[in-house]
Amino acid sequence: MISYIIRRCLMAIPLLFGITVLSFAIIQMAPGGPTSLMMDPNISKEAMKKFEERYGLNDPVHVQYYKWVSNMAKGDFGESLIRRGVPVSEMIMNRLPNTLLLMIVSTILAVIVAIPFGVISARKQYSLTDYTVTVTSFLGLATPNFWIGLVLIMVFAVQLQWFPTGGVSTLNADFSILDRIHHLVLPAFVLATADMAGLTRYTRSSMLEVLKQDYMRTARAKGLKERKVTYKHGLRNGLIPVITIFGLMLPGFIGGSVIVERIFAWPGIGLLFFESAFQRDYPVIMALTVISAVFVVIGNLVADILYAIFDPRIEY
């Protein structure tokens, strides 16, 4: 297993290299430049030159890329162009725990809701329960996250006042786990909604195929209870295709968090990306793009490892 993981990590290196080249090229071709928003149009040429020299903006493109990648390999993403002198790595590390907390909670929520409902829906195919789960899943897939978030804020935060409208904690209050959970409920639910619906559909489809297999009929013929047949013999095989989808979901949480964090003013890297994109803070945008790419690679790696664990036919 260890050699398999090492091989998969080595295969990810060219992919990451390509992503850094593509990200750098896209940023370079973006309209406007870092100086267009930051500098007074009437500033002297000498001051403009000093600014470009400080951030290496007057270097050839390949030199800028080499410096950027070299520093990034050391964990140095440079300084923010908007927040003068503040390291990008410091900005990201201040926000990353909040996004990871939101991702972990929403992932757990999506899994513990989607898989049982997918299994129940498959076991009771064409029943009222199956139709209810199916319609709910399609609604979850079809409804945009931002709309669900706004509705939840209106109902549960403004009308009922059960939850706060945004933020990560109560203003001027001491840290409290209950207070953090109180602020986490709505954004975690919204972020989990689409993936919850998708996982439910994949689990149902996969389980429907598994429940019709010969070894499942054999297990029933041996006199095993239906619950034991389903969860002991069927669920493990039924989860194999779902695992692949789950691995691909992980990077999607980063993209989805941009909208959710913006709506709920959740101070994570999604909100940081949103702010940086509008301010054209290129070092921050490029750093977050690479981190998102790393999450894509990690998500695929986790999917492959889980796939190998659950499917004994796969050799390491």
N, C-alpha and C positions, 0 to 999 in steps of 0.2 A: 504493500500500500504506500509506503514512504517513497519508493522509487517512482511509483505512478504519480504521486503528488509533485515530486521534483520534475518529472518530465512535463507535466502539465504547466508548471510554473515557467519552465524554460520556453515552452511554446508560446507563452503569453508575452515574452520580451519583444519579439518583432511586432506583435500587435500594439503594444504600448508605444513602441517607437513610431509606428505609423500614425497613431492617434496624436502624438505630440507634434509631428510634422503637420498633420492636417489642421489641428487646433491653432498652431502658430500661423499657418498660411491664411486661415479664415480671418483671424484677428487682424493680420496685416492688410487684408483686402477690404476690411470693413470701412464704410464711409466715415470721413472725419478722422481726426487723430487725437491723441491724448492732449495735445496742446490746444486744440480748438475750443474746449470748454474751460480749460484751467487758466489760460493766459489772457490778459487784456490785449485786445487787437492793436492797441497803440503802444504796446511794450517795445522797448528798444531791441535791436537785433542782437546786441551783446548779451542782454538778459535771456533772450530766447535761446541763444547758443549755449549759455551756461546750463540752462535747464535741460537741453537735449544731451549735453555731455554728461550731466549728472546721472541721467537714466539710460545712457547709451543709445538714445534714439537716432543719433546721427551715424551710427555704425552701419556697415553693410548688413543686409538681412541675414545672411548665413552666420555672420559674427554674432548678431543679436540672438539667433536661435541657439548657437553653441553655448553662449554665456548663460542663456536661460536654462537649457537642459543641464549644464554642468552644475549650476547653482541649485537647481531643483533636486538633482541627485543627492545633494548634501542637506536637503531639507530647507533650503533657502529659496523662497519664492519671490524674493525682492521686497520692495516697499510699495505701499499704496500710493497712487498718484493723487488721490483725493485727500486722504488723511496723511498729510506729509510726515514722513519719518516713521510711520507705524509699519512694522513688518507684516507682510501678508500672512505668513504662517501663524503669527500671534492672533490675527483677526479670525483666521479659520479655527484655530484651536479653542478660542473663546466661544465660538458658535457650534462647533462640531458635537459636543456632548448633548446639546439640546436636540439636534437633528437625529442623532443616534437613538436617544431615548424615544423620540416620536416614532422612528422607524421600527424599533424593537417592539414597542407596545402595539402598534398598528399591525405588524406582521403576526404577532401572537394572536391578536384579536381575529385577524382574517382566517388563520389556520383553525383555531378552535371552534369557529362558527361554520366555516365553509365545509370542512371534511365531514363532520357528522351530518349536516344537512344534505350534502351530496350523496352520502351513503343511504340515508333514510329515503331520499327521493328515488334512488335507484331500486331499493328494495320494494317500494310501494309505487311502482311505475303505473302511470295513468290513473292514480288515485287523486283525491282532493288535495292531499298533502303534496303529492308530486306537482300538481298544477300550481299550487300556492308557492312552492319553492321556485319553480321555473319562472313564474311571472315576476316574483320578487327579484330574482337574479337578473332577468332582462331589464327591469327597471333600474337596478343598480348599475348595470353596464351602460345603459342609455343616458343616465342622468349625469351631467357634468359635476365634478367635485365642487367647483366654486358655487354652483347653484345650491347644492345640498348644504354647503357650509353657511351660506347666507340665510337659508331657511332655518337651520338649526340655531343660528345666532338670534334670529328674530323670535323664534318660539321659546327656546330654552334659556336664552340669556336676557332678552329684552322683555318678553311677556311674562314668563314664569320666574325669571331671575334665579334659576337653579344653578347656572354655571356662569363664569365670567365671559365677557365678550372677546377677550384676547389676553395676550401676555403669558408669561411663564410662571408668574407668582404675583401675589397681592402686593401692591405698591407699599413700600416702607414697612413691610412685615418681615419678621424673622423667618428663616428657612423652615419649612414644615413639609413632610412627605405628603400629608393629606392635602395641603394647599397645592402642592405640585400636581397631585393626581386630579384635584378639582379643576385645574387649568388644562390638564392633558386630555380629559374625556372627549370633548367635542372635536379638536383637531385630529386625534388618533382615530376616532370613528370615521370622520370624513376621509382621511387618507386610506383607511382600510376598505372603504365601501366598494370601490370598483374591483379590487383584487379579491375581496370576499365573494363577490358575485361571480367573477371569472373562475375562481377555484371551485366553487360549488358546481358550476356547469361541467368543468373538466372531471371532477370527481364522479359526478353522476354518470357521464358518458363512459368513463373508464370502468366503473363498477358494473354497469349494464353488460359490458362485454365479458367481464370476469365471471359474473354470476351465471352465465350461460355455458361456461366451460365444462368439459367432461369431468375434471377432477372435483368440481363443485358438486356435480350430481353424485359422484362417488361418495363424497363426504356425507351428503344427505342420506344416501342409501345405507351408510354405516350406522345411521340412527343418531347422528349428531344434531344438536339443536340448531335452528336456523341462525340464531344470533352468533353461535360459536363458528358455524360455517362461514358466515359473512365476515366477521371481524378477525378470525384466526387464519382462515385459508384464503379468503378473498381480498381483504383490505390491503395486505402487503403487496400482492401483485397489482391491485388496482391503483396503488399510489405511485407506481413506477413512472407512468407518463406525467402524473401530476407533479412529481419531483422536478422534472425538467422545466415545467412551467414555473414552479416556485422559484427555481434558481434564476430564471430570467426576470422574475418580478422584482428581485432585490434592487437592481439599478433603477427600476422604474419608480421606486420610492423617492429617490433623489429628485427626479424630474417632477413628480407629483407634489413633493414637499415645497417646491417653489411657490405654487399657487396656494396651498393650504397655509403655509407659514405667512404668506402675505395677507391672507384673509384674517387669520387669527393673531397677527402681529407676534408670531412665535419667533424669537430671536435665534434662528438656526442658520445653516449655510444656504438654505433655499432662499430665505429673505435676504441674506448677504449677496447672493447671486443676482437677485432681482434689483437690489439697490445699485450694485456695481455695474450692471448692464445699462441702467439709465444714466449713470454718471460716467460711463466709458472708462471705468477703472480697469484698464487692461491687465495689469499683473494679477489682480484678484480673479477676473474672469478666466484667464488662462489657467491659473492654479486650480480653480474649482472644476474646470473642464477636464483637466487631467485626473483629478480625484474621482470625478464621475466615471471616467474611463476605467480607473482602477476598480471601482465598484462593479462595473460590467464584467471585468475579468474575474473578480472574486466570485461574483454570482454564478458565472459559467463553471468555474472550478468547483464550487460547492455542489452545483447540480451534478457534475460528472462524478464526484466522489460519492454522493448519496445514491446516484444511479448504480454505481458499482457495488455499493453495500447492499442495496435492496434487491438487485438482480444478480444472482450467483452465476448466470451464464456469461457475464462480462468478466474478462480476464484483466488483471492489473498490468 
